[in-house]
C-alpha cells in the first residue's frame, strides 16, 4: 500500500512538473507573440490610411523610441528596405513557434544605440501587408529567457525537494507499516497461542509508534504478571483445598462404615460423599484447565489417529446412549493428527456426553469426522432442545450453565475444558442449530 501511494504521488509530481514547464514555455511565447502582434497592429492601423512612404518611416521611428528593446525592418512591395534599426542574420535562425523565429543579435547588428552589451536573443515575426510591403518586428527576449530559466531552476529545485519528501515518506511509511505489522503479528500470535511471554520486537524509540510498542510490551508484562498471580492463587487454592477435602471424604467413608445398618445415617453420609466428590471433581477440572491454558501440555503432542479416538468414544458411550434410548451414529474418515491424544479424547468425549445427556428418548446423536482444505473437521450433533443465541456466546465460560441445564449434574466446566483443549490445538469451535438440536463443529489444522 505504501509503495502504491508513493508511485501515485510520484506520477502526480511528474505530471505537475511537466505542466509547469509547458505552462512556463507557452506563457513566454504567448507574451512575446502578443507584444509583437500589438506592434504590427499599430503599424497596420496606420498603413490602411497611408498615401506616401515618408509617413511609415516617421511612424516606425516614433515606435522605436516608444518601445524599448523592440526593433523594426520595413520592406516595400519591391523588397527595398525602407526602415531598419537592426541587421537580421541570414543564418542560425530557429523557429520558436509557427510564424515566430528566434535568432541572436551581435552588437554590430544594432544600427541604433542600445542600452546593453553582448549578444542578445530576440524573437521576430514578419507580417506581409495587402500592398506587398512587409514588416519585421523583433523583440528582445533575453530577460524573459533569464526569468524562464530562473523559474525552471526553481521548479527543478521544488521537484527535487518533493522527490526527497516522497522518498522520505516512502521510507517512513515502510517503517510504520513494518512496525504496525510486527505489532499485529505479535498480537495475533498471543491470541492464537495464549502465550503472554511474547513481546513486540522494538529496535529504537525515536518515534511515537516505537514508544507505543514499548508501552504495549510493558502492558503485556503487567497482564502476564497479573494472570500468573491469579493462576497461582487458583492453583494454590485448588491444591490446598484438595488435600483437606480428600481427608474429609475419607472421614465420611469411615462415618458411613460406623453407621452400620442405620439407613438414614448411610443415606446422609453417601450424600455428603457425593458432594465432596463433586467439589473434588471441580478442583481437578480447574487444575486441568489451568494446566492446559499454560501451554505446558505441548510436550505431550504426537501423531495419533483421530479415527481411533472417535471409535473408542463411540464404544465407550454406546451403552449409555442405549440406556437413554438414544441412537449413537458415526461417520468416520481415516485421519491422523499431531495432537495430545488424551486431551483430544477428553474434548470429544465431553461433547458426546453433553449431546447424549440433553437428547430426548428415541432421538439420535451423530459424530462425524472428515478432513477438508488442510483441516480436520469433527462435528457432534443431537436432536435435543438446542441452545439459545444468548447462551451460545457464554456457554464456554467457566461455571456458566444455561437455564435448561441447571437441574442436571455438572459443574459448568466441561465445555470450558473443551474450549481450552481446542485452543491448545490452534483450532476453532463453532455452535449452530441442528433443527432440532445443536451441532458443535470443531476445526483443527492438520
C-alpha positions as CSV (number, residue, x, y, z in Angstrom):
1,X,0.0,0.0,0.0
2,X,2.8,2.4,0.9
3,X,4.5,1.6,-2.5
4,X,1.2,2.2,-4.3
5,X,0.7,5.7,-2.8
6,X,4.4,6.6,-3.4
7,X,4.1,5.7,-7.1
8,X,0.8,7.5,-7.3
9,X,2.4,10.6,-5.7
10,X,5.4,10.3,-7.9
11,X,3.3,10.2,-11.1
12,X,1.3,13.2,-9.8
13,X,4.5,15.2,-9.2
14,X,5.8,14.3,-12.7
15,X,2.6,15.5,-14.3
16,X,2.8,18.7,-12.2
17,X,6.4,19.3,-13.3
18,X,5.5,18.7,-16.9
19,X,2.5,21.0,-16.7
20,X,4.6,23.8,-15.0
21,X,7.3,23.5,-17.6
22,X,4.9,23.6,-20.5
23,X,3.0,26.5,-18.9
24,X,6.2,28.4,-18.4
25,X,7.3,27.8,-22.0
26,X,3.9,28.7,-23.5
27,X,3.5,31.7,-21.3
28,X,6.8,33.1,-22.6
29,X,5.9,32.5,-26.2
30,X,2.4,33.9,-25.8
31,X,3.7,37.1,-24.1
32,X,6.3,37.6,-26.8
33,X,3.8,37.0,-29.6
34,X,1.3,39.4,-28.0
35,X,4.0,42.1,-27.9
36,X,5.0,41.6,-31.5
37,X,1.4,41.4,-32.7
38,X,0.5,44.7,-30.9
39,X,3.3,46.5,-32.8
40,X,2.2,45.0,-36.1
41,X,-1.4,46.0,-35.5
42,X,-0.4,49.6,-34.5
43,X,1.6,49.9,-37.7
44,X,-1.2,48.2,-39.7
45,X,-3.8,50.7,-38.5
46,X,-1.6,53.5,-39.9
47,X,-0.9,51.6,-43.1
48,X,-4.6,51.5,-44.0
49,X,-4.6,55.3,-44.2
50,X,-1.1,55.9,-45.7
51,X,-0.6,57.6,-49.1
52,X,3.1,58.0,-49.2
53,X,6.4,56.4,-48.0
54,X,7.6,59.2,-45.7
55,X,4.9,58.6,-43.1
56,X,5.8,55.0,-42.5
57,X,9.4,56.0,-41.8
58,X,8.3,58.6,-39.2
59,X,5.9,56.2,-37.6
60,X,8.5,53.5,-37.2
61,X,11.0,55.9,-35.8
62,X,8.4,57.0,-33.3
63,X,7.5,53.4,-32.4
64,X,11.2,52.5,-32.0
65,X,11.5,55.4,-29.5
66,X,8.4,54.3,-27.5
67,X,9.1,50.6,-27.4
68,X,12.5,49.8,-25.9
69,X,14.1,46.5,-26.8
70,X,11.9,46.3,-29.9
71,X,13.4,46.7,-33.4
72,X,11.9,47.0,-36.9
73,X,12.8,46.3,-40.5
74,X,10.3,47.5,-43.1
75,X,10.4,46.4,-46.8
76,X,8.3,48.0,-49.6
77,X,6.5,45.9,-52.2
78,X,9.7,45.8,-54.3
79,X,11.6,44.3,-51.3
80,X,13.6,47.5,-50.8
81,X,14.5,48.4,-47.2
82,X,12.6,51.5,-46.2
83,X,13.4,51.4,-42.5
84,X,15.7,49.3,-40.3
85,X,17.4,49.6,-36.9
86,X,18.9,46.1,-36.9
87,X,20.5,43.8,-39.4
88,X,18.8,40.4,-39.1
89,X,21.3,37.4,-39.6
90,X,21.0,35.3,-42.7
91,X,21.7,32.1,-40.8
92,X,21.4,30.5,-37.4
93,X,17.7,31.2,-37.3
94,X,15.4,28.8,-35.4
95,X,11.6,28.5,-35.1
96,X,10.3,29.4,-31.7
97,X,6.7,28.7,-32.8
98,X,4.9,28.6,-36.1
99,X,5.2,32.1,-37.5
100,X,7.8,33.2,-35.0
101,X,11.5,32.9,-35.4
102,X,14.4,33.2,-33.0
103,X,18.0,34.4,-33.6
104,X,20.9,36.1,-31.8
105,X,21.9,39.7,-32.5
106,X,25.6,40.6,-32.2
107,X,26.5,44.2,-31.0
108,X,27.3,45.2,-34.6
109,X,23.8,44.1,-35.7
110,X,22.3,47.1,-33.9
111,X,22.0,50.3,-36.0
112,X,20.9,52.4,-33.1
113,X,22.3,52.9,-29.7
114,X,21.5,50.0,-27.3
115,X,21.4,50.0,-23.5
116,X,23.2,46.7,-23.3
117,X,26.3,44.9,-24.4
118,X,27.0,41.5,-25.8
119,X,24.8,39.1,-27.8
120,X,21.1,39.4,-27.3
121,X,18.5,36.7,-28.2
122,X,15.4,38.1,-30.0
123,X,12.1,36.7,-31.3
124,X,10.8,38.1,-34.5
125,X,7.8,37.9,-36.8
126,X,7.4,39.0,-40.4
127,X,4.0,40.4,-41.5
128,X,3.0,41.0,-45.1
129,X,0.5,43.7,-45.9
130,X,-2.0,43.8,-48.7
131,X,0.1,46.1,-50.8
132,X,3.0,43.6,-50.7
133,X,5.1,45.5,-48.1
134,X,6.5,43.6,-45.2
135,X,7.3,44.5,-41.6
136,X,9.7,42.5,-39.4
137,X,9.2,43.2,-35.7
138,X,12.0,41.8,-33.4
139,X,11.7,41.8,-29.6
140,X,14.4,41.2,-27.0
141,X,13.6,38.0,-25.1
142,X,16.9,37.8,-23.2
143,X,15.4,39.0,-19.9
144,X,12.3,36.8,-20.4
145,X,14.6,33.8,-21.0
146,X,16.5,34.6,-17.9
147,X,13.3,34.7,-15.9
148,X,12.1,31.5,-17.5
149,X,15.4,29.8,-16.7
150,X,15.1,31.0,-13.1
151,X,11.6,29.6,-12.9
152,X,12.8,26.4,-14.4
153,X,15.6,26.2,-11.8
154,X,13.1,26.9,-9.0
155,X,10.8,24.3,-10.5
156,X,13.6,21.7,-10.6
157,X,14.6,22.5,-7.0
158,X,11.0,22.2,-6.0
159,X,10.7,18.9,-7.8
160,X,13.9,17.7,-6.2
161,X,12.6,18.7,-2.7
162,X,9.2,17.0,-3.5
163,X,11.1,13.9,-4.7
164,X,13.1,13.9,-1.4
165,X,9.8,14.3,0.5
166,X,8.3,11.4,-1.4
167,X,11.3,9.2,-0.8
168,X,11.4,10.1,2.9
169,X,7.6,9.5,3.1
170,X,8.1,6.1,1.5
171,X,10.8,5.0,3.9
172,X,8.8,6.3,6.9
173,X,5.6,4.7,5.7
174,X,7.5,1.4,5.1
175,X,8.9,1.7,8.7
176,X,5.5,2.4,10.1
177,X,3.8,-0.4,8.1
178,X,6.6,-2.9,9.1
179,X,6.3,-1.9,12.8
180,X,2.5,-2.0,12.7
181,X,2.6,-5.4,11.1
182,X,5.0,-6.5,13.8
183,X,2.7,-5.3,16.5
184,X,-0.3,-7.0,14.7
185,X,1.7,-10.2,14.2
186,X,2.7,-10.4,17.8
187,X,-0.8,-9.7,19.0
188,X,-2.1,-12.4,16.6
189,X,0.4,-15.0,18.0
190,X,-0.6,-14.1,21.5
191,X,-4.3,-14.6,20.7
192,X,-3.6,-17.8,18.8
193,X,-1.3,-19.4,21.4
194,X,-2.2,-17.7,24.6
195,X,1.5,-17.2,25.2
196,X,1.7,-13.9,27.1
197,X,5.5,-14.1,27.2
198,X,5.8,-13.0,23.6
199,X,6.8,-9.4,23.1
200,X,7.0,-6.9,20.2
201,X,10.5,-6.6,18.8
202,X,11.4,-2.8,19.1
203,X,14.9,-1.7,17.8
204,X,14.5,2.0,18.6
205,X,12.4,4.5,20.5
206,X,12.8,7.7,18.4
207,X,9.3,7.7,17.0
208,X,5.8,7.6,18.6
209,X,5.0,4.1,17.2
210,X,8.0,2.6,18.8
211,X,7.0,4.3,22.1
212,X,3.6,2.8,21.6
213,X,5.2,-0.7,21.1
214,X,7.2,-0.2,24.3
215,X,4.1,0.7,26.2
216,X,2.3,-2.3,24.8
217,X,5.2,-4.5,25.9
218,X,5.0,-3.0,29.4
219,X,1.3,-3.6,29.4
220,X,1.8,-7.3,28.4
221,X,4.4,-7.6,31.2
222,X,1.8,-6.3,33.7
223,X,-1.0,-8.5,32.2
224,X,1.2,-11.6,32.3
225,X,2.2,-10.8,35.9
226,X,-1.4,-10.4,37.0
227,X,-2.6,-13.5,35.2
228,X,0.2,-15.5,36.7
229,X,-0.8,-14.2,40.1
230,X,-4.4,-15.2,39.5
231,X,-3.3,-18.6,38.2
232,X,-1.0,-19.2,41.2
233,X,-3.8,-18.2,43.6
234,X,-6.2,-20.6,41.8
235,X,-3.7,-23.4,41.8
236,X,-2.8,-22.8,45.4
237,X,-6.4,-22.8,46.5
238,X,-7.1,-25.9,44.5
239,X,-4.0,-27.7,45.8
240,X,-4.5,-26.5,49.4
241,X,-8.2,-27.4,49.5
242,X,-7.9,-30.7,47.6
243,X,-6.0,-32.4,50.5
244,X,-8.4,-31.5,53.3
245,X,-11.3,-32.3,51.1
246,X,-9.8,-35.7,50.4
247,X,-9.4,-36.2,54.1
248,X,-13.0,-35.1,54.7
249,X,-14.1,-37.7,52.1
250,X,-12.2,-40.4,53.9
251,X,-13.7,-39.4,57.2
252,X,-17.1,-39.6,55.6
253,X,-16.4,-43.1,54.4
254,X,-15.4,-44.1,57.9
255,X,-18.6,-42.5,59.2
256,X,-20.5,-44.5,56.7
257,X,-18.9,-47.7,57.9
258,X,-19.7,-46.7,61.5
259,X,-23.3,-46.0,60.6
260,X,-23.8,-49.7,60.3
261,X,-27.3,-50.6,59.4
262,X,-28.8,-47.2,60.1
263,X,-30.3,-46.4,56.7
264,X,-30.9,-42.7,57.4
265,X,-27.2,-42.2,58.5
266,X,-25.9,-44.1,55.5
267,X,-28.0,-42.1,53.1
268,X,-26.8,-38.8,54.7
269,X,-23.1,-39.9,54.6
270,X,-23.5,-41.1,51.0
271,X,-25.0,-37.7,50.0
272,X,-22.1,-35.9,51.7
273,X,-19.5,-38.1,50.0
274,X,-21.2,-37.3,46.7
275,X,-21.0,-33.6,47.4
276,X,-17.3,-34.0,48.4
277,X,-16.7,-35.9,45.1
278,X,-18.4,-33.1,43.2
279,X,-16.2,-30.5,44.8
280,X,-13.0,-32.6,44.2
281,X,-14.0,-33.0,40.5
282,X,-14.5,-29.2,40.2
283,X,-11.0,-28.6,41.6
284,X,-9.5,-31.3,39.4
285,X,-11.2,-29.7,36.4
286,X,-9.9,-26.2,37.3
287,X,-6.3,-27.5,37.7
288,X,-6.6,-29.3,34.4
289,X,-7.9,-26.2,32.6
290,X,-5.1,-24.1,34.2
291,X,-2.5,-26.7,33.1
292,X,-3.8,-26.7,29.6
293,X,-4.1,-22.9,29.3
294,X,-0.5,-22.5,30.5
295,X,0.6,-24.4,27.3
296,X,2.6,-27.0,29.3
297,X,0.8,-29.9,27.5
298,X,2.5,-29.2,24.2
299,X,5.2,-31.7,25.2
300,X,2.5,-34.5,25.1
301,X,1.9,-33.9,21.4
302,X,2.4,-36.7,18.9
303,X,0.9,-38.2,15.8
304,X,-2.4,-40.0,16.7
305,X,-5.3,-41.5,14.7
306,X,-8.3,-39.3,15.3
307,X,-10.4,-42.0,13.7
308,X,-9.4,-44.4,16.5
309,X,-10.2,-41.8,19.1
310,X,-13.7,-41.3,17.8
311,X,-14.3,-45.1,17.5
312,X,-13.1,-45.5,21.2
313,X,-15.5,-42.8,22.3
314,X,-18.3,-44.4,20.3
315,X,-17.7,-47.8,22.1
316,X,-17.4,-46.1,25.5
317,X,-20.7,-44.1,25.2
318,X,-22.8,-46.6,23.2
319,X,-24.1,-48.4,26.3
320,X,-25.1,-45.0,27.9
321,X,-26.9,-44.0,24.7
322,X,-28.8,-47.3,24.6
323,X,-29.8,-46.8,28.2
324,X,-31.3,-43.4,27.4
325,X,-32.9,-44.8,24.2
326,X,-30.7,-42.6,22.1
327,X,-29.1,-43.9,18.9
328,X,-25.4,-43.1,18.6
329,X,-24.2,-42.8,14.9
330,X,-20.8,-42.2,13.4
331,X,-19.5,-41.2,10.0
332,X,-15.7,-41.5,10.1
333,X,-12.9,-40.9,7.7
334,X,-9.3,-42.0,8.3
335,X,-7.5,-39.0,9.7
336,X,-4.1,-38.7,11.5
337,X,-3.2,-35.6,13.5
338,X,-0.4,-34.2,15.6
339,X,-2.1,-33.7,18.9
340,X,-2.4,-34.6,22.6
341,X,-4.4,-37.8,22.3
342,X,-5.7,-37.9,25.8
343,X,-6.8,-34.3,25.7
344,X,-8.5,-34.6,22.3
345,X,-10.3,-37.7,23.6
346,X,-11.4,-35.7,26.6
347,X,-12.7,-32.9,24.5
348,X,-14.7,-35.0,22.0
349,X,-16.0,-37.2,24.9
350,X,-17.3,-34.2,26.7
351,X,-19.2,-33.1,23.6
352,X,-20.7,-36.5,23.1
353,X,-21.6,-36.8,26.8
354,X,-23.4,-33.5,26.7
355,X,-25.2,-34.4,23.5
356,X,-26.5,-37.7,25.0
357,X,-27.3,-36.0,28.3
358,X,-29.6,-33.5,26.7
359,X,-31.1,-35.7,24.0
360,X,-34.7,-36.9,24.4
361,X,-35.6,-40.6,24.1
362,X,-36.0,-42.1,20.5
363,X,-33.6,-39.5,19.1
364,X,-30.1,-39.8,17.7
365,X,-26.6,-38.3,18.3
366,X,-24.2,-38.2,15.3
367,X,-20.4,-38.0,15.4
368,X,-18.9,-37.0,12.1
369,X,-15.1,-37.0,11.3
370,X,-13.8,-35.7,8.0
371,X,-11.0,-33.5,6.5
372,X,-11.1,-30.7,4.0
373,X,-8.8,-27.8,3.0
374,X,-6.0,-28.9,5.3
375,X,-8.2,-29.1,8.4
376,X,-9.7,-31.9,10.5
377,X,-13.5,-31.4,10.9
378,X,-15.3,-33.0,13.9
379,X,-18.9,-32.4,14.5
380,X,-21.3,-33.7,17.2
381,X,-25.0,-33.1,16.6
382,X,-28.0,-34.0,18.7
383,X,-31.8,-33.6,18.4
384,X,-32.4,-32.0,21.8
385,X,-33.8,-28.6,22.7
386,X,-30.7,-26.8,21.4
387,X,-29.1,-23.7,22.8
388,X,-30.4,-20.1,22.5
389,X,-28.3,-17.5,20.7
390,X,-27.7,-15.7,24.0
391,X,-26.3,-18.9,25.6
392,X,-24.1,-19.6,22.6
393,X,-22.0,-16.6,23.5
394,X,-21.5,-17.7,27.1
395,X,-21.6,-21.5,27.0
396,X,-17.8,-21.9,27.1
397,X,-17.3,-19.5,30.1
398,X,-16.2,-21.2,33.3
399,X,-19.1,-22.2,35.7
400,X,-21.7,-21.0,33.2
401,X,-24.8,-23.2,33.0
402,X,-27.7,-22.5,30.7
403,X,-31.1,-22.3,32.4
404,X,-32.2,-25.6,30.9
405,X,-29.2,-27.5,32.4
406,X,-29.3,-26.1,35.9
407,X,-31.2,-29.1,37.3
408,X,-28.8,-31.6,35.8
409,X,-25.5,-32.9,37.3
410,X,-22.3,-31.0,36.4
411,X,-20.2,-28.0,37.5
412,X,-20.2,-25.8,34.3
413,X,-16.5,-26.6,33.5
414,X,-16.9,-29.3,30.9
415,X,-17.2,-27.0,27.8
416,X,-14.6,-24.7,29.3
417,X,-12.3,-27.6,29.3
418,X,-13.3,-28.4,25.7
419,X,-12.5,-24.8,24.6
420,X,-9.1,-24.8,26.4
421,X,-8.2,-28.1,24.6
422,X,-9.3,-26.9,21.2
423,X,-7.4,-23.6,21.7
424,X,-4.3,-25.6,22.7
425,X,-4.5,-27.4,19.3
426,X,-4.9,-24.0,17.5
427,X,-8.4,-24.9,16.5
428,X,-11.8,-23.3,16.4
429,X,-15.1,-24.4,17.8
430,X,-18.5,-23.3,16.4
431,X,-22.1,-23.8,17.5
432,X,-25.0,-23.9,15.1
433,X,-28.6,-25.1,15.1
434,X,-29.3,-28.7,14.0
435,X,-33.0,-28.1,13.6
436,X,-33.9,-29.6,16.0
437,X,-31.0,-29.7,18.4
438,X,-27.5,-28.4,18.5
439,X,-24.5,-29.0,16.3
440,X,-21.0,-28.5,17.6
441,X,-18.3,-28.2,15.0
442,X,-14.6,-28.4,15.8
443,X,-11.9,-27.5,13.2
444,X,-8.3,-28.4,13.8
445,X,-5.3,-27.6,11.5
446,X,-3.6,-30.7,10.0
